[in-house]
Each structure stands twice: as C-alpha cells, then as structure tokens.
Amino acid sequence: MTAPAATPASPEVLIRFEGLRKAFGPKVVFDDLSLEVRRGETLTVIGGSGAGKSVLLKCLIGLMDPDDGHIVFDGQDLTGFGEKEFLPIRRQVAMVFQASALFDSISVGENIEYPLRVHFPEMSDEERARRVARVLSLVNLPGIEAMRPSDLSGGMRRRVGLARAIATEPHVILWDEPTTGLDPISTRIIDDLIRGMRAKLHATSIVVTHDMQSAFTVSDRIAMLANRKIVQVGTVAEMRTSTVKEVRAFLDARKGEARLD
C-alpha cells in the first residue's frame, strides 16, 4: 500500500501578536489584533493614517506597552517585560525610524557606533570602526564616517539610519514608513535595500507603509490593518485582487500610484 504523502511543514513563525489591544484614553488604536510573522520573510503592514501601524512596531520592542494581549518573539512571551528585559530583544530587533532619529551633534560614524556601545560595551574601538565601515558599505555609503547628518540628503539620512539599525546584526528589522517624503530615486534605493537585507543578512523584516508601490515591490506578504484589527493577510497577488472591502477601498484610493493596476 502506498504511504500517504507527507504534509508540508508550515513556515516557522518568529513573531506572534495575540489578541493585542492598545488605547490612548478613549481612542482605541487596535482591539483583539492577531498577526503572525514568519522567519525570514518581509511582511508589510498597510493601513490608513492613525490606524496604529507604527504603534504595533513600538509595542514589539517595548517603546510602548499593549493594554492587553501577548507578543511572542522566537517562543518567548514579552508580556510584562521591563526596560532591562527588553535590552537583549533590542539587540535582535532593530528599528529604522521614519525621521532617521540621528543625532546631528555627532558624526555619522559616532551615530552608528551608539548602539554598539550600548549593547556591546566590550567591543574594542578597532572592532567598532570595522563594523561601522562594513554597514556603511552595505547601504552603499562607504567612507562618510566623518560627515555630520545635517550635511546629508533625506535619502542618505535614511540609509545611515539603516546602517545604525543593522550595526548590531539584528535578526529582525522594523521599517517605520521608510520611503515617506523621499523622491522617486531615493525611494527606489530604499526599496532595493529592504530586499537586500534579507539576502545579505538573512533578516526578517516588518515594513509599515502606506506607499503601495513600495509594498508591492518589497513584500512576501502584506497585512491590512483597519477597524482596529488585521482584516486580511496575503501575498502580493492575493492583496492585489482582494475582495475584502477595507482592502479594496484602500487600494482604490491609491490607484494614482504606479504599478497598482
């Protein structure tokens, strides 16, 4: 008798948001939100302004606390973690902020060294210098260590922000509106870098954006946040042809962007 075919293994879940709730006073940002992120994928979270996309990322790394629910990272429940417990998590999960969040009073090299000094105080000056040079090369900005952030274009500042984020060699990169306010050429460079981080660093990425051209370019899967929860998760092809009313309304409203049709 022929043996039954083996059931394909499910992709490994690295991050799980379970029944998450977050409110600011009377304003409920999300309620009973659940979402899984698979190891090694690029998952993009889309949704309107104020939907809570960035809040979701900040809850993951402990910059904000959810009011209810659980966040599980690599099998570890982060519920109730304090600042000290989040330090090793932040070595593994790095965030690229929308405004880059660079310190203008110090050089590019010193900006990138900052998380290394926090998380790896035992690292020598020579090791830090080599790491800074390497990550600047990864974002195609070699040799600018001595420059000040104020001397850089918006796109270059975003890339330095990425260099600082990956200096600790994280397993996960969080991208908060990475292309907002950038010109088309800089946007394309950032999209290429998001895709390149998986190939070069084998990193898992969560991208928060309302830029559908970028979402369709970089994503393995896309999750739509609306009405305080995730209303659909699917591949690019599945989301393009979605009949879920919130997804359809969001995409139809953005049809002026390239490559949506």
C-alpha positions in Angstrom: 0.0 0.0 0.0 1.3 3.5 -0.9 2.1 5.6 2.1 0.2 8.9 2.3 2.0 12.0 1.1 3.7 13.9 3.9 2.1 17.2 4.9 4.3 20.1 4.0 5.9 21.8 7.0 4.4 25.2 7.9 6.7 28.2 7.7 8.2 28.9 11.1 6.5 31.7 13.0 9.1 34.0 14.5 6.8 36.7 15.9 3.2 36.4 17.0 0.8 39.1 18.1 -2.1 37.6 20.0 -5.3 39.4 20.9 -3.5 42.8 21.2 -5.3 45.8 22.5 -3.9 49.4 22.7 -5.8 52.6 23.6 -4.8 56.2 24.3 -7.5 57.4 26.6 -10.9 57.0 24.8 -9.2 56.3 21.4 -8.8 52.6 20.8 -6.0 52.0 18.3 -6.4 48.3 18.0 -8.5 45.7 19.7 -8.1 41.9 19.6 -5.4 42.2 16.9 -3.6 39.0 15.9 -0.8 38.6 13.4 2.0 36.1 12.7 5.3 36.9 11.1 7.3 34.1 9.5 11.1 33.8 10.0 13.0 35.2 7.0 10.0 36.9 5.3 9.3 40.6 4.5 5.8 41.4 5.8 4.4 44.8 5.1 1.6 46.3 7.3 -0.6 48.7 5.4 -3.4 50.9 6.6 -4.6 54.5 6.8 -3.0 57.2 8.8 -3.7 56.7 12.5 -4.6 53.1 12.1 -1.8 52.0 14.6 0.8 50.6 12.3 3.8 52.3 14.0 2.3 51.6 17.4 2.4 47.9 16.6 6.2 48.1 15.9 6.8 50.1 19.1 4.9 47.5 21.2 7.2 44.8 19.8 10.4 46.5 21.1 9.0 47.8 24.3 8.7 51.5 23.4 5.0 51.2 24.2 3.1 48.7 26.3 0.0 47.0 25.0 -3.0 47.2 27.3 -3.9 43.5 26.7 -2.8 40.5 24.7 0.5 38.9 24.1 3.6 39.4 21.9 5.6 36.3 21.4 9.1 36.6 19.9 11.0 33.4 19.0 9.0 31.4 21.5 9.4 34.0 24.3 6.4 35.8 25.7 7.3 39.5 26.1 4.3 40.3 28.3 5.3 42.3 31.3 8.9 42.9 30.2 10.6 45.9 31.7 13.4 48.0 30.2 16.1 45.6 31.4 14.4 42.6 29.9 13.9 44.3 26.6 17.7 45.0 26.1 18.5 41.6 24.7 15.4 41.8 22.5 16.6 45.1 21.1 19.9 43.5 20.1 17.9 41.2 17.9 15.2 43.5 16.7 16.3 46.9 15.3 14.0 49.7 14.2 14.6 52.2 11.3 12.6 55.3 12.3 10.8 57.4 9.7 12.7 60.5 10.6 16.0 58.5 10.9 16.4 59.8 14.5 20.0 60.6 14.0 22.0 62.9 16.4 23.0 66.0 14.5 25.6 66.9 17.1 27.9 63.9 16.3 29.3 62.4 13.2 27.8 59.6 11.1 30.3 57.2 12.4 29.5 58.1 16.0 25.8 57.7 15.3 26.3 54.2 14.1 28.6 53.4 17.0 26.0 54.4 19.5 24.0 51.1 19.7 27.3 49.1 19.6 28.4 51.0 22.8 25.1 50.3 24.4 24.7 46.6 23.5 28.4 45.5 23.2 30.5 47.6 25.7 33.2 45.0 25.5 33.8 45.7 21.8 37.1 47.4 21.1 37.5 50.7 19.2 39.0 48.9 16.3 36.2 46.4 16.1 33.6 49.2 16.2 35.4 51.1 13.4 35.4 47.9 11.3 31.7 47.3 11.9 30.8 50.9 11.1 32.7 50.7 7.8 31.1 47.4 6.9 27.5 48.6 7.5 28.1 51.8 5.6 29.3 49.7 2.7 26.1 47.6 2.9 24.0 50.7 2.4 26.2 52.0 -0.4 27.6 54.9 1.6 31.3 53.9 2.2 33.7 56.4 3.7 31.3 59.0 5.1 32.0 58.3 8.8 33.3 61.9 9.5 30.3 63.7 7.9 27.5 65.2 10.0 23.9 64.0 9.5 22.9 67.7 8.7 25.2 67.5 5.6 23.3 64.6 4.1 20.2 64.4 1.9 17.0 62.9 3.2 17.6 59.6 1.3 21.2 59.4 2.7 20.0 60.0 6.2 17.5 57.1 5.9 20.4 54.9 4.7 22.6 56.0 7.7 19.6 55.2 9.9 19.5 51.7 8.4 23.3 51.3 8.9 22.9 52.2 12.5 20.0 49.7 12.8 21.9 46.8 11.3 25.2 47.5 13.2 24.1 45.1 16.0 23.5 42.4 13.3 19.8 42.0 14.2 17.6 39.1 13.3 14.6 41.4 12.6 14.5 44.9 11.1 11.4 47.1 11.6 10.9 49.8 9.0 8.6 52.7 10.0 7.4 54.5 6.8 10.8 54.1 5.2 10.0 56.0 1.9 7.8 58.8 3.2 8.9 62.2 1.9 11.6 60.8 -0.4 12.0 61.5 -4.1 11.4 58.5 -6.5 15.1 57.7 -6.9 15.7 57.6 -3.2 12.6 55.6 -2.7 13.8 53.0 -5.2 17.2 52.8 -3.4 15.4 52.2 -0.1 13.2 49.5 -1.7 16.3 47.8 -3.0 17.9 48.0 0.4 14.9 46.4 2.1 15.0 43.5 -0.3 18.8 43.3 0.0 18.8 43.0 3.8 17.2 39.6 3.5 19.7 38.3 1.1 22.8 39.9 2.9 21.7 39.5 6.5 19.0 36.8 6.3 16.9 39.2 8.3 13.2 39.1 8.9 11.6 42.5 8.1 8.3 44.2 9.1 7.6 47.2 7.0 5.0 49.8 7.9 3.9 52.0 5.0 1.0 53.5 3.1 3.1 53.5 -0.1 1.6 50.7 -2.1 4.3 50.8 -4.9 6.9 50.0 -2.2 4.7 47.5 -0.5 4.2 45.5 -3.8 7.9 45.8 -4.5 9.4 44.5 -1.3 6.8 42.2 0.3 6.4 38.5 0.6 3.1 39.1 2.3 1.0 42.1 3.2 -1.3 42.6 6.2 -4.1 45.2 6.2 -4.8 47.0 9.5 -8.3 48.5 9.6 -11.1 48.8 12.0 -8.7 48.2 14.9 -7.5 44.8 13.7 -5.9 42.8 10.9 -8.6 42.3 8.2 -6.5 40.3 5.7 -3.1 38.9 5.3 -2.0 37.6 1.9 0.6 37.5 -0.9 1.1 40.5 -3.2 -1.1 38.7 -5.8 -3.8 37.9 -3.3 -3.9 41.5 -2.0 -4.0 43.0 -5.5 -7.1 41.0 -6.2 -8.7 41.2 -2.8 -12.4 41.5 -2.4 -12.2 42.4 1.3 -14.0 45.8 1.4 -11.4 47.6 3.5 -8.5 46.4 1.4 -10.3 47.2 -1.8 -11.2 50.7 -0.6 -7.6 51.4 0.4 -6.1 50.2 -2.9 -8.8 52.0 -5.0 -8.0 55.2 -3.1 -4.3 54.9 -4.1 -4.7 54.0 -7.7 -2.7 57.1 -8.7 0.4 55.3 -7.6 2.4 53.4 -10.2 2.0 49.6 -10.7 -1.3 49.3 -8.8 -3.2 48.1 -11.8 
